[in-house]
Amino acid sequence: MDSPPTRTLADLTLDDLETAAVWRIEDRDGVEMVTPLAIDDVPSDTPDLLIVRTRFRLANAATFLGFSAPGDWPGAEFVEPVIIHGGRHLPRADEEGSAVAYWATLAATPEQVFPVTAKPEVTVDGARVSRRYARDGRDPDEKRPSFWRKVKDLLGGLGDGF
């Protein structure tokens, strides 16, 4: 099967993602263009900004296809994970950063949506990776220091009696 041609990121479809799992993003005169790449293992040290076909699983076990940038390559932190549904791109967050705005439209309640697990359908440096998104956009598996640990760290030199 022939690779799909270069197109705007906004025009990327599910059919495109089925044809090519990895796409390079380039800015051409202020327009984000994507070009398919014929690879199935993404090196984490690539200088390119890449997106990859990703399977999203909601809390209610419904699955959707879309794309994400699972690597640590330059610019990856600026690429929102996107579910493509009904011919529309549904990014994780709206302009105000609300994850509920778009992904919550995929189920009756936000509790049926979050947490969302994103699993790229390619490997990164030969390994399978995944990420989870809570309703507030954070990774629900990320270890955060407790409130009291933060207070103790802020008070620092007041001794061990705290």
Contacts in CASP RR format, 6 or more apart in sequence:
PFRMAT RR
TARGET T0000
AUTHOR 0000-0000-0000
METHOD contacts of the structure
MODEL  1
MDSPPTRTLADLTLDDLETAAVWRIEDRDGVEMVTPLAIDDVPSDTPDLL
IVRTRFRLANAATFLGFSAPGDWPGAEFVEPVIIHGGRHLPRADEEGSAV
AYWATLAATPEQVFPVTAKPEVTVDGARVSRRYARDGRDPDEKRPSFWRK
VKDLLGGLGDGF
1 19 0 8 1.000
3 19 0 8 1.000
3 20 0 8 1.000
3 36 0 8 1.000
3 38 0 8 1.000
4 15 0 8 1.000
4 16 0 8 1.000
4 19 0 8 1.000
4 20 0 8 1.000
4 36 0 8 1.000
6 33 0 8 1.000
6 34 0 8 1.000
6 35 0 8 1.000
6 36 0 8 1.000
7 16 0 8 1.000
7 33 0 8 1.000
7 34 0 8 1.000
8 31 0 8 1.000
8 32 0 8 1.000
8 33 0 8 1.000
8 34 0 8 1.000
9 25 0 8 1.000
9 32 0 8 1.000
9 33 0 8 1.000
9 34 0 8 1.000
9 51 0 8 1.000
10 32 0 8 1.000
10 89 0 8 1.000
12 23 0 8 1.000
12 34 0 8 1.000
12 67 0 8 1.000
12 84 0 8 1.000
12 89 0 8 1.000
13 84 0 8 1.000
13 87 0 8 1.000
14 65 0 8 1.000
14 66 0 8 1.000
14 84 0 8 1.000
14 87 0 8 1.000
16 23 0 8 1.000
16 36 0 8 1.000
17 53 0 8 1.000
17 65 0 8 1.000
17 66 0 8 1.000
17 67 0 8 1.000
17 84 0 8 1.000
18 53 0 8 1.000
18 65 0 8 1.000
19 36 0 8 1.000
20 36 0 8 1.000
20 37 0 8 1.000
20 38 0 8 1.000
20 53 0 8 1.000
21 40 0 8 1.000
21 52 0 8 1.000
21 53 0 8 1.000
21 121 0 8 1.000
21 122 0 8 1.000
22 36 0 8 1.000
22 37 0 8 1.000
22 39 0 8 1.000
22 40 0 8 1.000
22 42 0 8 1.000
22 50 0 8 1.000
22 51 0 8 1.000
22 52 0 8 1.000
22 53 0 8 1.000
22 122 0 8 1.000
23 34 0 8 1.000
23 35 0 8 1.000
23 36 0 8 1.000
23 37 0 8 1.000
23 50 0 8 1.000
23 51 0 8 1.000
23 52 0 8 1.000
23 67 0 8 1.000
24 34 0 8 1.000
24 35 0 8 1.000
24 37 0 8 1.000
24 48 0 8 1.000
24 49 0 8 1.000
24 50 0 8 1.000
25 32 0 8 1.000
25 33 0 8 1.000
25 34 0 8 1.000
25 48 0 8 1.000
25 49 0 8 1.000
25 50 0 8 1.000
25 51 0 8 1.000
25 79 0 8 1.000
26 32 0 8 1.000
26 33 0 8 1.000
26 34 0 8 1.000
26 35 0 8 1.000
26 49 0 8 1.000
27 33 0 8 1.000
34 51 0 8 1.000
37 50 0 8 1.000
39 122 0 8 1.000
40 122 0 8 1.000
40 123 0 8 1.000
41 122 0 8 1.000
41 123 0 8 1.000
41 124 0 8 1.000
41 125 0 8 1.000
41 126 0 8 1.000
42 50 0 8 1.000
42 52 0 8 1.000
42 70 0 8 1.000
42 71 0 8 1.000
42 122 0 8 1.000
42 123 0 8 1.000
42 124 0 8 1.000
42 125 0 8 1.000
43 124 0 8 1.000
43 125 0 8 1.000
44 71 0 8 1.000
44 72 0 8 1.000
44 73 0 8 1.000
44 124 0 8 1.000
44 125 0 8 1.000
45 73 0 8 1.000
46 73 0 8 1.000
47 73 0 8 1.000
47 74 0 8 1.000
48 73 0 8 1.000
49 69 0 8 1.000
49 73 0 8 1.000
49 74 0 8 1.000
49 75 0 8 1.000
49 76 0 8 1.000
49 79 0 8 1.000
50 69 0 8 1.000
50 71 0 8 1.000
50 73 0 8 1.000
50 76 0 8 1.000
51 67 0 8 1.000
51 68 0 8 1.000
51 69 0 8 1.000
51 79 0 8 1.000
52 67 0 8 1.000
52 68 0 8 1.000
52 69 0 8 1.000
52 70 0 8 1.000
52 120 0 8 1.000
52 121 0 8 1.000
52 122 0 8 1.000
53 65 0 8 1.000
53 66 0 8 1.000
53 67 0 8 1.000
53 120 0 8 1.000
53 121 0 8 1.000
53 122 0 8 1.000
54 65 0 8 1.000
54 66 0 8 1.000
54 67 0 8 1.000
54 68 0 8 1.000
54 70 0 8 1.000
54 81 0 8 1.000
54 118 0 8 1.000
54 119 0 8 1.000
54 120 0 8 1.000
54 121 0 8 1.000
55 63 0 8 1.000
55 64 0 8 1.000
55 65 0 8 1.000
55 66 0 8 1.000
55 118 0 8 1.000
55 119 0 8 1.000
55 120 0 8 1.000
55 121 0 8 1.000
56 63 0 8 1.000
56 64 0 8 1.000
56 65 0 8 1.000
56 66 0 8 1.000
56 81 0 8 1.000
56 83 0 8 1.000
56 116 0 8 1.000
56 117 0 8 1.000
56 118 0 8 1.000
56 119 0 8 1.000
57 63 0 8 1.000
57 116 0 8 1.000
57 117 0 8 1.000
57 119 0 8 1.000
58 64 0 8 1.000
58 103 0 8 1.000
58 106 0 8 1.000
58 107 0 8 1.000
58 112 0 8 1.000
58 113 0 8 1.000
58 114 0 8 1.000
58 116 0 8 1.000
59 111 0 8 1.000
59 112 0 8 1.000
59 113 0 8 1.000
59 114 0 8 1.000
59 115 0 8 1.000
59 116 0 8 1.000
60 107 0 8 1.000
60 112 0 8 1.000
60 113 0 8 1.000
62 106 0 8 1.000
62 107 0 8 1.000
62 112 0 8 1.000
64 83 0 8 1.000
64 84 0 8 1.000
64 85 0 8 1.000
64 106 0 8 1.000
65 83 0 8 1.000
65 84 0 8 1.000
66 81 0 8 1.000
66 82 0 8 1.000
66 83 0 8 1.000
66 84 0 8 1.000
67 81 0 8 1.000
67 82 0 8 1.000
67 84 0 8 1.000
68 79 0 8 1.000
68 81 0 8 1.000
68 82 0 8 1.000
68 118 0 8 1.000
68 120 0 8 1.000
68 131 0 8 1.000
69 75 0 8 1.000
69 76 0 8 1.000
69 79 0 8 1.000
69 81 0 8 1.000
70 76 0 8 1.000
70 118 0 8 1.000
70 120 0 8 1.000
70 124 0 8 1.000
70 129 0 8 1.000
70 131 0 8 1.000
71 124 0 8 1.000
71 129 0 8 1.000
80 91 0 8 1.000
80 92 0 8 1.000
80 93 0 8 1.000
81 91 0 8 1.000
81 92 0 8 1.000
81 118 0 8 1.000
81 131 0 8 1.000
81 133 0 8 1.000
82 89 0 8 1.000
82 90 0 8 1.000
82 91 0 8 1.000
82 92 0 8 1.000
83 89 0 8 1.000
83 90 0 8 1.000
83 102 0 8 1.000
83 103 0 8 1.000
83 106 0 8 1.000
84 90 0 8 1.000
85 106 0 8 1.000
90 102 0 8 1.000
90 103 0 8 1.000
90 105 0 8 1.000
90 106 0 8 1.000
91 102 0 8 1.000
92 99 0 8 1.000
92 102 0 8 1.000
92 103 0 8 1.000
92 133 0 8 1.000
92 137 0 8 1.000
93 99 0 8 1.000
93 101 0 8 1.000
93 102 0 8 1.000
93 137 0 8 1.000
94 101 0 8 1.000
94 102 0 8 1.000
99 114 0 8 1.000
99 133 0 8 1.000
99 134 0 8 1.000
99 135 0 8 1.000
99 136 0 8 1.000
99 137 0 8 1.000
100 110 0 8 1.000
100 135 0 8 1.000
103 113 0 8 1.000
103 114 0 8 1.000
103 116 0 8 1.000
104 110 0 8 1.000
104 113 0 8 1.000
106 113 0 8 1.000
107 113 0 8 1.000
110 135 0 8 1.000
113 135 0 8 1.000
114 133 0 8 1.000
114 134 0 8 1.000
114 135 0 8 1.000
115 132 0 8 1.000
115 133 0 8 1.000
115 134 0 8 1.000
115 135 0 8 1.000
115 140 0 8 1.000
116 132 0 8 1.000
116 133 0 8 1.000
117 130 0 8 1.000
117 131 0 8 1.000
117 132 0 8 1.000
118 130 0 8 1.000
118 131 0 8 1.000
118 132 0 8 1.000
118 133 0 8 1.000
119 128 0 8 1.000
119 129 0 8 1.000
119 130 0 8 1.000
120 128 0 8 1.000
120 129 0 8 1.000
120 130 0 8 1.000
123 129 0 8 1.000
131 139 0 8 1.000
132 139 0 8 1.000
132 140 0 8 1.000
132 141 0 8 1.000
133 139 0 8 1.000
133 140 0 8 1.000
134 140 0 8 1.000
145 153 0 8 1.000
151 162 0 8 1.000
152 162 0 8 1.000
155 162 0 8 1.000
END
